[in-house]
Amino acid sequence: RAKAYTFEEIGRELGMSHEGARKAVYRGLQQTIVASKERADELRAEESERLMLLLAELRPVVEGVADPALKVRAIGEARQISARLSALHGLDAPTRTAWAAL
C-alpha cells in the first residue's frame, strides 16, 4: 500500500479479493500502530528511570550542601528534570493557542 498499489492490485498479487486485501492491509497497519505504541511506552519508562536516577543524585546536593551557589544550580537542574518528567508523562496542562484572523 505504501507504493500506492490499489487494494485490487494487492489482492490480485496475494490471491485474495479486494475486500480481503483491504482488511489485511488495515490489520497490518493496526499491528504496526500497537507495536509502535508499545515501543514508545518502553522508551518512556527507560527515560523516566534515567531521569529519576539523576534526580536522586541531586537530592544530597540540594539538601546537604552549604554553598548557596551550588545549591541554587542543583535546584535549577532538579526543576529541569522534574519538568522533563512531567512532559514525558503528560502531566502538563495542554497549551492553549490563540488564532488571529488575517
C-alpha positions in Angstrom: 0.0 0.0 0.0 3.0 2.3 0.7 3.8 2.1 -3.0 0.3 3.3 -3.9 -0.9 0.0 -5.1 -4.7 -0.3 -5.1 -6.4 -2.9 -3.0 -7.4 -4.7 -6.2 -3.7 -4.9 -7.2 -2.7 -6.1 -3.7 -5.5 -8.7 -3.7 -4.5 -9.9 -7.1 -0.9 -10.3 -6.1 -1.8 -12.1 -2.9 -4.6 -14.2 -4.4 -7.4 -12.6 -2.5 -10.3 -10.3 -3.0 -10.2 -6.5 -3.0 -12.0 -6.6 0.4 -9.6 -9.3 1.7 -6.6 -7.2 0.7 -8.2 -4.1 2.4 -8.7 -6.0 5.6 -5.2 -7.4 5.5 -3.6 -4.0 5.0 -5.6 -2.5 7.8 -4.8 -5.4 10.1 -1.1 -4.9 9.3 -1.4 -1.1 10.0 -3.1 -1.8 13.3 -0.4 -4.2 14.4 2.2 -1.6 13.4 0.5 1.0 15.5 0.2 -1.2 18.5 3.9 -2.2 18.2 4.9 1.4 17.9 2.9 2.4 21.0 4.4 -0.5 23.0 7.9 0.6 22.0 7.1 4.2 22.9 5.9 3.0 26.3 9.2 1.1 26.8 11.3 4.1 25.8 9.2 6.4 28.1 9.8 4.0 31.0 13.6 3.8 30.3 13.8 7.6 30.1 11.8 8.1 33.2 14.0 5.7 35.2 17.1 7.5 33.9 15.7 10.9 34.9 14.7 9.6 38.4 18.3 8.4 38.9 19.6 11.8 38.0 17.1 13.5 40.3 18.2 11.1 43.2 21.8 12.1 42.6 20.9 15.8 43.0 19.0 15.3 46.3 22.1 15.2 48.6 23.4 18.4 46.9 20.1 20.2 47.4 19.6 19.1 51.0 23.2 19.0 52.3 25.5 21.5 50.6 26.2 24.8 52.4 27.4 26.6 49.2 24.4 28.7 48.2 25.5 29.0 44.5 25.9 25.2 44.2 22.5 24.7 45.9 20.8 27.1 43.5 22.4 25.3 40.5 21.3 21.9 41.8 17.7 23.2 42.4 17.7 24.5 38.8 18.8 21.2 37.5 16.2 19.3 39.6 13.5 21.6 38.3 14.5 20.9 34.7 14.5 17.2 35.3 11.1 17.5 37.0 9.7 19.4 34.1 11.0 16.8 31.7 9.4 14.0 33.7 6.1 15.9 33.7 6.2 16.4 30.0 7.2 12.8 29.4 4.2 11.5 31.3 1.7 14.1 30.0 1.2 15.8 33.3 1.4 19.3 32.0 -1.9 21.0 31.1 -2.4 21.5 27.3 -1.1 24.7 25.9 -3.8 27.0 24.5 -3.1 28.6 21.2 -5.0 31.8 20.1 -5.7 32.1 16.4 -5.8 35.5 14.9 -7.8 36.3 11.8 -6.0 37.9 8.9 
